[in-house]
Amino acid sequence: MFEILRGWIKPIIYVTLTVFLALIVLEWGAQITNPAGDLSAAAIGRVNGEEVSRDMFNRVYGDLYNTEQARSEVDISEDRQTELREQAWNRIVADMVLQQEITKANVEVTDPELFLFLRFNPPSILRTQTQFQTNGQFDYQKYMQVMADPGNAPFWAQVEQYVLPQVQAAKMQEIVVASARVTKAEVRDAFMASREKVNCAVISVPLTNFYSKVTDISDADINTWFNNNKSRFESDERRQVELAVFSKAVSENDWTRVQRVTQSLYDSLMAGADFATLAKNHNKDGSREQGGDLGFMPISGLDSGFVAGAMALQKDEISKPVRSAYGWHIIKLLAYRDNQGKETSDKTKAMEIHTANILLDVAPSQETFDAIRAKAREFSDKASGSSFAEAGKELAVDVKTSQLFRKGEAIEGLGLDKAANEYAFSHDPGAISDPLENASSIFVLRVAQTRAKGTMPLDEVREAVTNLVRNEKAKLIALDTAKVIFQEVQAGVAWDAAASAHGAIFHETGPIDRNAVLPSSVGRDPKALGTMFSLRDIGQVSQPMAHDRGAGFYKLLERQSPGVDEFTAVEDSIATQLLNQKQTAVWQNWYGSRILEATTKNNLAAEFTRNEEPVTEE
């Protein structure tokens, strides 16, 4: 039975870690399709043909919502609720895909396997039960006593069903990662890479020394280089969009609304309310727990509106509402310090100011959001009836055109936005979206053009190709210079003198491993570092070579090689580490690809347009 246990502990740990990693892959942008077909009344979506019930979604979303609300002292915003719904959906997709694969593979779990899992992995849901605790702490002996009592068999049958999916997932993972192998050569290479060190004399000829000397780049050079390197400019399908972005910025009405609240707090202070108490109740910055006390701060680094309001006060005087970039303040002046750090009453000598403040930040109101949405809707309707440019001109809306972008990439002028990206790649040129929304803006987009998968045209990448040609020509000059220096040192010229005479850099690396980062003229270039570690004999000098940052050559001064005994002592641990890495990579690739290939449909947008209130369980 202990053989079974040893085989299961590690996979169980892996499942816990890599389910999370697979969710990251999903949130990068899964290739999700939305097949036609109505959902049943009880369903909110579908994963590979299997319906996702509202009850299942509500449980997952409710857990996320309640956890978020417990951490926050304010109501959860609409934008954050949307993000939580996306997270809930992603979790459900990942879990259902895994369970579907488990079913396909016909993974079975035996009673002894379930027993061993429960024996050595008490579920967290049981750890918190009083019958398994002593003095408020989980008591493993009590747990084992309950397990050993035959009268508790019905209870444990229910617990086994609770943990069954975890054990199935662990067995599925063991099946998937079984192909991972580590050879002795890989173990030795990893050991040497981490322990072997060399100390080399280096002469580096920086590429940057010669950029200005490359002035003879012709069209023929550009065309030849491009034709010989077309594979570097292969691209997936790309899209370009026109954008009208309506920022979710605060309006003057929002400033006025918060000003009225701030004025009412000021009136309360004038009537005798306690400054520190109001600050603790209203501030959201770091001064809250200090009753609004901001301590001494350099005047030069403060908002100009705040400074003007504070410096108009006398010591211990309280200001009327003051507007700054951060919101509305009520300021209490406490002290000044001069450039010697001494308190002063002379404002003209003040370098630091000590204040307390009550701060109310200003956020867009629902009225502001509604106005922004209405304007975006008006723009979308007008653009659909005429053109994007005409709608922008008529409504005084700035219309921008993005660069071409690939699926899943950021969109110029908008950033990473899943909804915008999906719209662009699922509609033909000329299509105009309804208003779409993210955390910072509401926007309308028009699909401007598409570029099929293939080689990007030279005109589009000419600047990049020109720079690459310049780079290659500069690299040849750097290599020629390195060869001249090499001949000089071979003839007996000191390394540092020869390098200095030609504007090159001479230095000794000191003991370095294969992951070292050398000065900027070499960096972490694998060709340069590989050449240094290929030198076997002390005093051996490499031939001049070009690398990504220029050219150079190297002399081996010292090699520190670990002994056989040291390798033997750590061989097993390195082998285990490498195997774990390979198994993790295999699992991530397998699980991530299953999620990305999943055919899904969700009805979240329509569902929560009808009902914006969170659906949670009591």
N, C-alpha and C positions, 0 to 999 in steps of 0.2 A: 504493500500500500504506500510505503514511503517513496517508492520509485514513481508512482503516479503523482504524488505530491510534488516531488522535485521537478517533474516535467511540467507542472501547471503553474507554479508560483510566478515564473518570469513572464509567460504569455499573458497572465492576468494583469500584471503591471503594465505590459505593453498596451493592452487594450485601453486601459485608463488614459494613457498618454496619447496614443495615436488617434483615438476618436476625436480628441480635441484638434489635433493637427489636421485631420481630414476636414473638419469644419472650417479651418482656415482656408484650405484649398477651395472649399465650396464658396466661401465669401469673396475669394478673388474674382469670382465670376463664373459660375458653372454654366455649361452649355445646355441651358434648359429650353426645352421645346414645350409648346402648348397645343397638344393635339385637340382636334375638335371632339365634341361629345359632351353631353350634359352630365352634370353631377347629380347624384341623388339629393333629396331634400336634407338629409342628415349629414352630408359631406361638405367639406370646405376645400378639398383638393384631391389630387390623385398622384401616386408615385408608382411608375411602371405598371399602370393599370389598376393598382390597388387604392381604394378610396381612403382618404384621411377624414375621419369623422370630426364633427365640431367638438364633441366631447374630448377627444384626444388633443386637439389643438388648444382648447380652453384650459386643459390641465397644464400643458407645457407653458403656454403664454401666461396663465395665472401664476405659476411658480416664479417666472421671470419678473412679472409685474410686481408681485408682492415683495420679492427680494429687493427690487429697485426702490420700491416705496419705503421699505424699512430703513434704507440707507439715506433717504432724502427727507428733508424737512419741508419741502414744497411739493405741490402737485406735479406729477410727471407731465411734461409737455407733449403736445400732439406729435411733434417730430420724434421724440424719444419713444413714444408708444409705437410709432411706425417701425422704428429700429428694433424694438423688442418683438414685434410681430414677425419681422424678417428673421430674427434670431430663432424664434420658436419654430418657424417653418423650416429653417435650415437644420435644426436639431432633429426634427421629425423625419426629414428626408434622409439624413445620414443614418438614423436608427432603422428606418424601414428598409433602406437599401441593404444594410447589413443583415437584417433578419431575412430578407428575401434570398440573399446569397446563402445564408445558413440553411434555409429550406431546400434550395437547389442542390446543395452539397450533401443533403440528408445527414446533417451532423446530429449524432445521438449522444446523450449523456447518461452514464450509468448511475445507479444508486450509490455505489462506493465513491464515485467522483463527486457527487453532490455532497455526500457526507464529509469527505475530506475538505472540500471547499468551505463548508460551513464551520467545520472544526477549526480551521486555521485562519478564516477570514470572517469573523462575526460581522454580520451586516450592521451598518451604522444605525438603521432604524431600530435594531434591538439594543444597541449599546446605550441608548437613551432611556430605555424602559427601567423602571425602578426595581422590578424583580430580578434584573441582572446587575444591580449596582450595590455597592457597599459604601456608605458615607458619601453618596453622590457620585462615586466613580465606578466605571465599568469593572465588574469582578469576573475574571475569566473562569474561576473555579465554580461560581454559581452558574455561569453559562454552560459549562460542561456537565454539571449536575442535572440541569434541565434537559440537556441533550440525551443524557444516559437514561432518563426515566421513560420506560416504555409507554406509560400513560399519556405522554405528551406527543405521541406519534401523529395524531391529527393536526396538531399545531405545526409540527415540523414539516408536514406535507405541504401546508400552505406556504411556509417560508421557502421550501425548496422551489416551489413554482415562482416565487419572487426573484430568487437568484439564478434560476435556470437560464435566462437570456445572457447573463454575464458569463456563465460557464460555457455556454454554446459559443459565445463570441471568442472566448479564449481558445477553444478547440478549433474554431474556424481560423483564427490567427496562426495557430500551430501548423495547420495544413498549408496555409499560404506561404509561410516563411520557411517551410521545410527545405526548399531548394537552395537557401543561402548556405554557402560554404566559404571557409577561410583556409588558404594554403599556408604551409610553413614559410614559403618564400614571402608571402604577403606580411606575415607576422614579423619576419626578420627585417623586411624593408621598413615597416612602420617603426620598429625598434630603432633602427639606424637613423631614420629621419628625425626621431625625437631626441636621440642621445649623441649622435656623432656631431662633432664641431670642427670647423677649420678656421684658421687665421690666415688671411691673404693680404698681400700688397696689391693695391688696385690703382690702375690708371684709367680714368673715365674721360671720354671726350663727349661733352653734352651736345645733344642734337640742337638745342636752342641757340648754340653759338653760331649756327649757320643758316638759320631761317632767312635772315635779311640778305644773305648772299645768293639765295635762289630766286632769281628774277626772270629766268628764261623758260617759263612754263608756256608752251604753245598749245594750240587746239589739238595738234597731232598728239602731243604728250597725253593730254587729257583723254582723247578718244581711245588711244592705245591702252592706257591704264584701265579705263572703264571696260573695254571689250575683253581684257584679260582677267578682269575681276568681277564679272557680272554677278557671280554667285553671292557676293557680299551685299548686293542690293536687291536680293529676292525679298518680296514682301507678300504677306497675306492680303486678302481683300481689305480695302480701306474705304472710308467714307468721309465726306466733308459736309458740314452743316452750317446753316445760318442761324444765328441765335439772337433772341431778344430776351434779356435777363432783367427781371424785376426784383431788386434786392429787398429782403425782409428787414429794411432799416426802420428805425424809429422815426415817427413823424413829429412835427411840432405839437400836434395835439397830445401825443404821448408825453412830451416834455411838460406841457401845461398841466396835464392830469397829475403827474407825479409832483409837480411844483405845488399844487394845491394840498396834496397829502403832507408834503414837507412843511408847508406853511402852518398846517394844523398842528404838527409836532412842535414847531417853534412857538405857537400860541400856548401849547401845553407847558412848555418850558417856562415861558413868561408867567404862567399861572402857578408855577412852583413844582412842576414835574422834575424827576431826577434825570439828569443828563445821561449818566452811565446806564441806567435801566432802559431808557429809550434806545440807546445805542445797542445794547445786548439784544433787544427785541427786534430791531430793524436792520442792523448792519449785516452784510453778507461777506465782508472782507475779513482779513486776519485780525482786525482790531476788535472784533465782536466780543471776545471773551475778556478783553481788557477794558470793557465799557467805552469803546471808541478811542482809547488812547493810542495815538500813532507814534509816540516817542519822538526823539529828535531826528529830523530828516534834513538833508542838504536842500536849501531853497532852490538851487539851480536845477535840481532834478524833478521838481514838482510841476504839476499842471499850472499854467499861468492864471487861469480863473480861480483856482484854489488859493494860490499865493496872494492874488489881489484881495480876495475876501478875507484871508487870515491877517494880512498885514494892515488892514484897515481897522483892526480891533485893538483895544487896550487889553492888558493882562487880565485874564479870567473873564473877559467879555465874551458873549455869545453872539454869533452873526445871524442875520436873517438868511433865508435860503440862498445858497451860492451855487451857480451852475459850473460844472467842469466837464471834461470829456468822460468822466466816470459816472456822472449822475448829478443829483442834487445833494448838497452838503449843508449841514448846520455845523459851524466850526466854533470851537472854543480855544482861544489862544492861551497857552500856558507859560511859554518862555522862549527866549532867543539865546543862541550861543555865537560867539565871534570866532574868528579864524584861529584862535588859541584854544578853543574848546571851553571858554569861560562864559557863564551866563552874563547877558548884557541887556540893558533896557533901551539901548540906542539901536533903533531899527536900521540905521544906515550902516552899522557895523555887523549886522546879523549875517551869518553864513548858514546857520542851521536854525530850524524852527521846531518848537514842540507844541503840538496841537492834539486835541481830541476832536472827533467828528461823528456826527450821525449821518450815514450815507444811504440814500435810497437810489438804487440803480434804475435806469429807464429802459424798459423793454417794449417791443411792439405790442399793442393791445389787440384784442380780437377785432375791433373796428378797423385798425390799421391793416391787419391781415386780410380782412374782407375787402378793403379798398384795393389792396395790391392784387388780390385774386381777380377782382372785377376788371381791373385794368388789363391784366394778362388775358382774361377771357375776351375782352373787347378787341385786343390786338389780334388774337388768334382768329376771331370771326372776321375781322376786316382783311387780314392777310389771306384767308381762304377765299374771300370774295374778290380780291384784287391781286396784290403781290406783297411779298414780305417787305420790299423796299418802300412801296407806296404806303403801306400801313405804318411803317416806322416814321416816314416823313409826316403823315397826317396826324399821328398821335405823339410826335416828338419823342420817339423811342429810339435809342441808339441800337442799330442792328450791326452785329459783327459776324464775320465769316471765319470759321476755324480752319486750321491746317488739316490735311488728311490724317486720319487716325485709324488704328486697327481695332478690332473687337477687343473690348476689355481695357483699352488704353484711356488715358485722360483726354478730355476734349478741351482744346484751347479756349479760354474764356469761361470755362465751367468747371474744369477739374475732373476728378474721377466721379462719375455719376452713372450708376447701373441703369436707371430708367432711360436716361438720354441715350446711352450707348445701345441699349436693346432696341429703342425706337429707330435709331439711325440705321441699324442693320436688319430691321424687319420691314422697312418701307422703301418704296421706290423713290427716285429723285422727284422732287416737287411736292412730296407729301408734307403737310403741315400738322404738327401735333396740337392736341389740346394742351392747356397749361399743365406743366409738370412741376414737381415740387421737390426740393431737398431742404436740408437744415437751414441754409442761408439765403435761398432765393426761390422764386417761382419763375419759370422760363417757358418760352415757346421756341420750338426749333423747326426748321425746314431742311429736309434732306436736299443738299445742293448737288452733289455728284458722287459717283462711285468709281472706284478703281479696282479692276479685277486682280486676283492673285497673279503674281508674276514679277518680272524685273522692272524696277522703277525706271522711268525714262531719264536719260542723261541730263536734260534740262532741269529736272527736279532736284538732282543731286550734284549738279555741277560744282557748287561751292565746296561741298564735302570732298569730291574727287580732286579738285584743285589743291585742297589742303593736304590730301593724302599723297599726291604727286610731289608737292613741295617737301613733305616729310621724307619721302623716299630719296629725293635728290639730296636733301640735307644729310640723310643717313649715310649716303655714299661718300660725301665730303668728310663726315666724321670718321668713317672707316679708313679713308685714305690718310687722314691726319693721325689716326691711331697707328697705322702701319709705319709712318715716318718716325713717330716716337718709339715704336718697337725697335726699329733699326738702330736708333740712337742708343737706347739702353743696352742693346746687344753689343754695341761697340764700346760700352763702358761708361756712358754718361749716367750720372745718378738719376734715379727714378723721379725724385721730386723736381730736380732741375729740368729734366726733359719735359715733364708735364707742364711746368710753369712757362717754359719757352713757347709752348703752343696753345696756351689758354685752356689746358686740360686740368683735371683734378687728380691729385695723388693723396691716398690715405691708406691706412691699415684698418682692416675690418675689426680686429680683435676677434676672440672666439665667437663664432656665430653658428646657429643651426640652419636648417634648410628653410625655415620660415622667417628668417631675418629680414628686416627692412633696412636697406643701406641708404646712404645719402641720396638726395633727389636725383643725382645723375645716374643712379642705378635702380633705386627703389627695391621692389620685390620681383624683379624680372626673372622668370624661371630659367631663361636661357643663360643669363649671367651667373645666377646662383648654381645652376646645374654644371656649368663649366668649372666653377671653383671647386665643387665637390668631386669632379672627375679627375682632378690632379692627384696623383698618388704619391709622388716622391717630393720630399722637402727640397725647395729650391726650384722645382719644375715650374716653367712659365708657359702659359697658354698662348696660342696664336691670337692675333687681333681678331675680334669678332664684332659684328653689329648686333645691337639689341634694341628694344623698343624705345629707349631713351637716348640712344646715341651709339657709341662704340667704345671698346676698351680691351684690355688684356690684364692677366692676373698671375701672381706668383704665390705658390703655396709656401707659407712660413711655418705653419704648425698644423698638425692634425690630432684631434683627440678622439680616439676610437674606443668605445666601451668593450670590455672583455667578455669572453664566453660565459663566465660565471654570472655576470650581471644579466646577460640575456636569458640564461636558464632560470634565474630567479624571478623574472617578470614575464616569461614567455606565455604562461597560461593566462595571466591577467590581460595581456595585450590581445591574445587570441580571442578571449571572451569579449573584450571591448569591440574588436573589429567585427565579430559575429553579431553582436548586438546592433552595431551600426548598420550592417548589411540587412539584418532582419527588419529593423525599423524602416529602412529605405524600401525594401520589398513590400512591406505592409502598407506604407504610405502610398506608394505608387499604385498598388492593387486597389486599395480602398478608395483613394482619391479618384482613380479612373472610373470606378463603378459609380461614384456619385456624379461625376461630370457627364457620364454617358446616360444617366437616368433620364427617362421621359417623365416630366412632371407637369402638372397643371395646378395652379392655385387660384382661388377666388377671393383672396384677401382684400384686394382693392375695392371690389364691389361690396363685399361684406361689411367692411368698416367705413365705407362711405355712408351706408345706411345706418350704421350704429357706431358712433365714435367712442362710446363708453367702453372701458376695459371689461372683458368677460373674465371674472376670476371666481375661484371657489371659496366658499366660506371656510 
